[in-house]
Amino acid sequence: MSNSSSSNFFDKVAGRITAWTGSSLAFSIALMIVIIWAICGPIFNYSETWQLVINTGTTIITFLMVFIIQKSQNKDSKALQLKLNELIAASKHASNRMVDIEELTEDELNRLRAFYKELARLSDIESNIHSSHSIDAARKWHKEKMNHKNDADKPENNNNSER
């Protein structure tokens, strides 16, 4: 079996297991197992073997599920990133700098977050969140708006006050 076909097989199995274990039926079965185990406690005098059965079973299932769930989440995350990249690429006002930002380091992401905090601050000042689409444009438009506002507030430019 080639590596590609075994990877596809694992993708399919991981997807099915993840979907099934997230179902109401799977939860009901797990709950019934715990109830049956608890009912059996007095029969086995709450022995160490009785405790070991549930501990071993849950440990093995948890250990395997970590890998199954991680595989499914990795695939879902990649698909979501590709969809977002397509939306960014399709929008003429979006910054292409956002494509593949998941490859950035934690420090680079923090700096990028600071830029967006600045954009939010400028949007708050302008009171119109749709007025810009990038930090550079927001700064430019904010300065122009403030210059225009300052010019309008000067007495010589305000003809209405004289009438």
C-alpha positions as YAML, in Angstrom:
chain: A
units: angstrom
residues:
- id: 1
  name: MET
  ca: [0.00, 0.00, 0.00]
- id: 2
  name: SER
  ca: [1.48, 3.37, -0.96]
- id: 3
  name: ASN
  ca: [1.94, 6.20, 1.51]
- id: 4
  name: SER
  ca: [-0.73, 8.31, -0.22]
- id: 5
  name: SER
  ca: [-3.40, 5.63, -0.09]
- id: 6
  name: SER
  ca: [-2.63, 4.79, 3.55]
- id: 7
  name: SER
  ca: [-2.85, 8.51, 4.38]
- id: 8
  name: ASN
  ca: [-6.21, 8.78, 2.60]
- id: 9
  name: PHE
  ca: [-7.41, 5.67, 4.44]
- id: 10
  name: PHE
  ca: [-6.37, 7.18, 7.78]
- id: 11
  name: ASP
  ca: [-8.08, 10.49, 6.85]
- id: 12
  name: LYS
  ca: [-11.33, 8.66, 6.13]
- id: 13
  name: VAL
  ca: [-11.15, 6.50, 9.26]
- id: 14
  name: ALA
  ca: [-10.24, 9.47, 11.46]
- id: 15
  name: GLY
  ca: [-13.12, 11.49, 10.04]
- id: 16
  name: ARG
  ca: [-15.62, 8.69, 10.60]
- id: 17
  name: ILE
  ca: [-14.41, 7.95, 14.13]
- id: 18
  name: THR
  ca: [-14.46, 11.63, 15.06]
- id: 19
  name: ALA
  ca: [-17.98, 12.06, 13.68]
- id: 20
  name: TRP
  ca: [-19.24, 8.93, 15.41]
- id: 21
  name: THR
  ca: [-17.64, 9.65, 18.80]
- id: 22
  name: GLY
  ca: [-19.23, 13.09, 18.75]
- id: 23
  name: SER
  ca: [-22.69, 11.58, 18.36]
- id: 24
  name: SER
  ca: [-25.40, 11.11, 20.96]
- id: 25
  name: LEU
  ca: [-25.24, 7.34, 20.42]
- id: 26
  name: ALA
  ca: [-21.54, 7.22, 21.31]
- id: 27
  name: PHE
  ca: [-22.15, 9.26, 24.46]
- id: 28
  name: SER
  ca: [-25.06, 7.00, 25.44]
- id: 29
  name: ILE
  ca: [-22.92, 3.88, 24.97]
- id: 30
  name: ALA
  ca: [-20.09, 5.37, 27.05]
- id: 31
  name: LEU
  ca: [-22.55, 6.38, 29.76]
- id: 32
  name: MET
  ca: [-24.05, 2.87, 29.82]
- id: 33
  name: ILE
  ca: [-20.59, 1.31, 30.15]
- id: 34
  name: VAL
  ca: [-19.86, 3.53, 33.16]
- id: 35
  name: ILE
  ca: [-23.24, 2.71, 34.74]
- id: 36
  name: ILE
  ca: [-22.73, -1.04, 34.22]
- id: 37
  name: TRP
  ca: [-19.22, -0.74, 35.64]
- id: 38
  name: ALA
  ca: [-20.54, 1.13, 38.69]
- id: 39
  name: ILE
  ca: [-23.31, -1.44, 39.24]
- id: 40
  name: CYS
  ca: [-20.70, -4.21, 39.11]
- id: 41
  name: GLY
  ca: [-18.73, -2.56, 41.93]
- id: 42
  name: PRO
  ca: [-20.50, -4.37, 44.80]
- id: 43
  name: ILE
  ca: [-20.36, -7.67, 42.89]
- id: 44
  name: PHE
  ca: [-16.56, -7.42, 42.69]
- id: 45
  name: ASN
  ca: [-16.26, -5.86, 46.17]
- id: 46
  name: TYR
  ca: [-14.87, -2.67, 44.63]
- id: 47
  name: SER
  ca: [-11.61, -4.51, 44.08]
- id: 48
  name: GLU
  ca: [-8.50, -3.13, 42.49]
- id: 49
  name: THR
  ca: [-9.22, -5.24, 39.39]
- id: 50
  name: TRP
  ca: [-12.68, -3.66, 39.15]
- id: 51
  name: GLN
  ca: [-11.08, -0.20, 39.25]
- id: 52
  name: LEU
  ca: [-8.31, -1.23, 36.89]
- id: 53
  name: VAL
  ca: [-10.84, -2.28, 34.22]
- id: 54
  name: ILE
  ca: [-12.34, 1.22, 33.87]
- id: 55
  name: ASN
  ca: [-9.00, 3.00, 34.31]
- id: 56
  name: THR
  ca: [-7.29, 0.92, 31.63]
- id: 57
  name: GLY
  ca: [-10.18, 1.17, 29.22]
- id: 58
  name: THR
  ca: [-10.53, 4.95, 29.51]
- id: 59
  name: THR
  ca: [-6.77, 5.48, 29.31]
- id: 60
  name: ILE
  ca: [-6.43, 3.47, 26.10]
- id: 61
  name: ILE
  ca: [-9.45, 5.14, 24.47]
- id: 62
  name: THR
  ca: [-8.27, 8.61, 25.51]
- id: 63
  name: PHE
  ca: [-4.75, 7.95, 24.23]
- id: 64
  name: LEU
  ca: [-5.98, 6.82, 20.81]
- id: 65
  name: MET
  ca: [-8.63, 9.54, 20.53]
- id: 66
  name: VAL
  ca: [-6.03, 12.28, 21.02]
- id: 67
  name: PHE
  ca: [-4.37, 11.29, 17.74]
- id: 68
  name: ILE
  ca: [-7.63, 10.75, 15.87]
- id: 69
  name: ILE
  ca: [-9.06, 14.11, 16.94]
- id: 70
  name: GLN
  ca: [-5.80, 15.94, 16.23]
- id: 71
  name: LYS
  ca: [-5.69, 14.48, 12.71]
- id: 72
  name: SER
  ca: [-9.25, 15.63, 12.03]
- id: 73
  name: GLN
  ca: [-8.60, 19.08, 13.49]
- id: 74
  name: ASN
  ca: [-5.44, 19.52, 11.42]
- id: 75
  name: LYS
  ca: [-7.35, 18.69, 8.24]
- id: 76
  name: ASP
  ca: [-10.24, 20.99, 9.16]
- id: 77
  name: SER
  ca: [-7.84, 23.78, 10.04]
- id: 78
  name: LYS
  ca: [-6.02, 23.50, 6.70]
- id: 79
  name: ALA
  ca: [-9.30, 23.54, 4.80]
- id: 80
  name: LEU
  ca: [-10.48, 26.59, 6.74]
- id: 81
  name: GLN
  ca: [-7.20, 28.43, 6.11]
- id: 82
  name: LEU
  ca: [-7.47, 27.72, 2.39]
- id: 83
  name: LYS
  ca: [-11.05, 29.03, 2.32]
- id: 84
  name: LEU
  ca: [-9.97, 32.20, 4.12]
- id: 85
  name: ASN
  ca: [-7.02, 32.62, 1.75]
- id: 86
  name: GLU
  ca: [-9.42, 32.36, -1.19]
- id: 87
  name: LEU
  ca: [-11.67, 35.04, 0.30]
- id: 88
  name: ILE
  ca: [-8.68, 37.32, 0.87]
- id: 89
  name: ALA
  ca: [-7.41, 36.75, -2.66]
- id: 90
  name: ALA
  ca: [-10.87, 37.40, -4.13]
- id: 91
  name: SER
  ca: [-11.43, 40.68, -2.31]
- id: 92
  name: LYS
  ca: [-9.90, 43.68, -4.02]
- id: 93
  name: HIS
  ca: [-9.77, 45.63, -0.73]
- id: 94
  name: ALA
  ca: [-8.23, 42.90, 1.41]
- id: 95
  name: SER
  ca: [-4.53, 42.89, 2.17]
- id: 96
  name: ASN
  ca: [-2.73, 39.96, 0.58]
- id: 97
  name: ARG
  ca: [-0.35, 40.12, 3.53]
- id: 98
  name: MET
  ca: [-2.94, 38.04, 5.40]
- id: 99
  name: VAL
  ca: [-2.58, 35.00, 3.14]
- id: 100
  name: ASP
  ca: [-0.69, 32.23, 4.97]
- id: 101
  name: ILE
  ca: [-0.22, 34.18, 8.19]
- id: 102
  name: GLU
  ca: [-0.55, 30.90, 10.08]
- id: 103
  name: GLU
  ca: [3.08, 30.34, 9.11]
- id: 104
  name: LEU
  ca: [4.23, 33.39, 11.13]
- id: 105
  name: THR
  ca: [5.94, 33.11, 14.49]
- id: 106
  name: GLU
  ca: [4.14, 34.01, 17.71]
- id: 107
  name: ASP
  ca: [6.03, 37.33, 17.89]
- id: 108
  name: GLU
  ca: [5.11, 38.20, 14.30]
- id: 109
  name: LEU
  ca: [1.46, 37.42, 15.00]
- id: 110
  name: ASN
  ca: [1.57, 39.65, 18.09]
- id: 111
  name: ARG
  ca: [2.97, 42.54, 16.02]
- id: 112
  name: LEU
  ca: [0.25, 41.99, 13.42]
- id: 113
  name: ARG
  ca: [-2.36, 41.98, 16.18]
- id: 114
  name: ALA
  ca: [-1.00, 45.33, 17.38]
- id: 115
  name: PHE
  ca: [-1.58, 46.74, 13.88]
- id: 116
  name: TYR
  ca: [-5.21, 45.62, 14.00]
- id: 117
  name: LYS
  ca: [-5.64, 47.10, 17.46]
- id: 118
  name: GLU
  ca: [-4.45, 50.38, 15.96]
- id: 119
  name: LEU
  ca: [-6.94, 49.97, 13.11]
- id: 120
  name: ALA
  ca: [-9.73, 49.42, 15.63]
- id: 121
  name: ARG
  ca: [-8.63, 52.51, 17.57]
- id: 122
  name: LEU
  ca: [-8.69, 54.63, 14.40]
- id: 123
  name: SER
  ca: [-12.09, 53.20, 13.45]
- id: 124
  name: ASP
  ca: [-13.42, 54.17, 16.88]
- id: 125
  name: ILE
  ca: [-12.20, 57.72, 16.37]
- id: 126
  name: GLU
  ca: [-13.76, 57.89, 12.90]
- id: 127
  name: SER
  ca: [-16.94, 56.17, 14.11]
- id: 128
  name: ASN
  ca: [-17.26, 54.37, 10.78]
- id: 129
  name: ILE
  ca: [-15.85, 50.85, 10.71]
- id: 130
  name: HIS
  ca: [-16.32, 50.61, 6.95]
- id: 131
  name: SER
  ca: [-14.18, 53.62, 6.09]
- id: 132
  name: SER
  ca: [-10.88, 51.80, 5.58]
- id: 133
  name: HIS
  ca: [-9.43, 48.40, 4.86]
- id: 134
  name: SER
  ca: [-5.81, 48.65, 5.96]
- id: 135
  name: ILE
  ca: [-3.70, 50.29, 8.64]
- id: 136
  name: ASP
  ca: [-2.00, 52.52, 6.08]
- id: 137
  name: ALA
  ca: [-5.30, 53.65, 4.57]
- id: 138
  name: ALA
  ca: [-6.85, 54.16, 8.01]
- id: 139
  name: ARG
  ca: [-3.99, 56.40, 9.10]
- id: 140
  name: LYS
  ca: [-4.08, 58.39, 5.84]
- id: 141
  name: TRP
  ca: [-7.87, 58.83, 5.88]
- id: 142
  name: HIS
  ca: [-7.88, 59.68, 9.55]
- id: 143
  name: LYS
  ca: [-5.31, 62.45, 9.00]
- id: 144
  name: GLU
  ca: [-7.26, 63.79, 6.02]
- id: 145
  name: LYS
  ca: [-10.48, 63.73, 7.99]
- id: 146
  name: MET
  ca: [-8.91, 65.51, 10.95]
- id: 147
  name: ASN
  ca: [-7.32, 68.13, 8.66]
- id: 148
  name: HIS
  ca: [-10.68, 68.70, 6.96]
- id: 149
  name: LYS
  ca: [-12.43, 68.95, 10.33]
- id: 150
  name: ASN
  ca: [-9.84, 71.43, 11.63]
- id: 151
  name: ASP
  ca: [-10.18, 73.55, 8.48]
- id: 152
  name: ALA
  ca: [-13.98, 73.55, 8.82]
- id: 153
  name: ASP
  ca: [-13.74, 74.63, 12.47]
- id: 154
  name: LYS
  ca: [-11.73, 77.77, 11.64]
- id: 155
  name: PRO
  ca: [-13.87, 80.94, 11.82]
- id: 156
  name: GLU
  ca: [-12.83, 82.25, 8.40]
- id: 157
  name: ASN
  ca: [-14.05, 79.03, 6.74]
- id: 158
  name: ASN
  ca: [-17.35, 78.93, 8.57]
- id: 159
  name: ASN
  ca: [-19.68, 81.22, 6.60]
- id: 160
  name: ASN
  ca: [-22.78, 80.09, 8.46]
- id: 161
  name: SER
  ca: [-21.69, 81.78, 11.69]
- id: 162
  name: GLU
  ca: [-21.56, 85.16, 9.98]
- id: 163
  name: ARG
  ca: [-25.05, 84.94, 8.49]
...
